[in-house]
Amino acid sequence: MISLDILVLTSPERTDASLAIAACRAGARGLLNLQYALDEPSTWRELERLERYTRTAYGVQIGPDSVSLVERLLAAPPQRLAWVLLAGGAHERAPQDCAVRTSSSEMHSTSVSIPAL
């Protein structure tokens, strides 16, 4: 039997965990897109919703300008945070810090390159 993972990434325009919650409940990998999110109460409310309304592992996607968000995540990582996607750009500290402090989490990076036409 082939095991296929389905990744469901929420929209980057607004921080809303609803789709990630639904994905986790359906057996997929739900990821909350925090690529453009600021370290503000609404971001943390959505992470708390993921933790409260799911019973499985979930992930987040962070952007290169998310230093304060990453620092706060590393200081008190959510219990079921299992995947961290690093959106394009220079993440000079995040990979080392996340690997050390959340040893059970998987780190992945995303990149898109469009050649000049």
C-alpha positions in Angstrom: 0.0 0.0 0.0 1.3 3.5 -0.9 1.0 6.1 1.8 0.2 9.5 0.5 0.4 12.6 2.6 -2.0 15.4 1.8 -0.8 18.8 2.9 -3.4 21.5 3.4 -1.9 25.0 3.8 -4.1 27.9 4.8 -4.2 31.2 2.9 -1.4 33.7 3.7 -3.7 36.7 3.4 -5.3 36.2 6.8 -4.5 34.1 9.7 -7.3 31.6 10.1 -6.8 28.1 11.3 -10.2 26.7 10.2 -8.9 25.0 7.0 -5.9 23.5 8.9 -8.3 22.2 11.6 -10.6 20.6 9.1 -7.6 19.0 7.3 -6.3 17.5 10.6 -9.7 16.1 11.4 -9.9 14.5 8.0 -6.5 12.8 8.3 -4.4 15.2 6.3 -1.5 17.4 7.4 -3.0 20.8 8.3 -0.6 23.7 8.2 -1.3 27.3 9.4 0.3 29.8 7.0 2.1 32.4 9.2 4.4 33.6 6.3 3.2 37.2 6.6 1.7 37.1 10.1 2.9 39.4 12.8 3.6 38.5 16.4 0.1 39.7 17.5 -2.8 38.3 19.6 -4.7 37.1 16.6 -1.8 34.9 15.5 -1.6 33.3 18.9 -5.4 32.9 19.0 -5.3 30.8 15.8 -2.5 28.7 17.1 -4.5 28.0 20.2 -7.5 27.1 18.1 -5.4 24.5 16.3 -4.2 23.1 19.6 -7.7 23.0 21.0 -9.7 21.7 18.1 -7.4 19.0 16.7 -6.1 15.8 18.2 -3.3 15.1 15.7 -0.1 16.8 14.8 -0.1 20.0 12.7 2.4 22.4 11.2 3.1 26.1 10.5 4.7 27.9 7.6 6.8 30.9 8.6 8.4 33.6 6.5 11.9 35.1 6.6 10.7 38.2 8.5 9.1 36.2 11.3 12.0 36.5 13.8 9.9 37.5 16.8 7.2 34.9 15.9 9.8 32.2 15.7 11.4 33.2 19.0 8.1 33.1 20.8 7.3 29.7 19.2 10.6 28.3 20.3 10.2 29.7 23.9 6.9 27.7 24.3 6.3 25.4 21.4 2.7 24.1 21.1 2.4 20.4 22.1 1.4 19.0 18.7 3.4 21.3 16.4 5.2 18.7 14.2 6.1 20.5 10.9 7.7 23.8 10.2 7.8 25.0 6.6 10.3 27.8 5.9 8.9 30.0 3.2 11.4 31.4 0.6 14.1 33.7 1.8 17.0 33.7 4.2 16.2 31.9 7.4 19.6 32.3 9.1 18.6 31.4 12.6 15.4 29.4 12.3 16.6 26.0 11.1 19.3 25.6 13.8 17.1 26.9 16.6 14.0 24.9 15.6 16.1 21.7 15.2 17.6 22.1 18.6 14.5 23.1 20.5 11.8 21.1 18.9 13.6 17.8 18.2 10.4 16.0 17.4 9.5 18.6 14.7 10.3 18.2 11.0 11.8 21.2 9.2 11.1 21.7 5.5 11.9 24.7 3.2 9.9 25.9 0.2 11.2 27.7 -2.8 9.9 28.8 -6.1 12.2 29.9 -8.9 10.9 31.4 -12.1 13.6 31.8 -14.7 13.8 35.1 -16.6 12.0 34.9 -19.9 
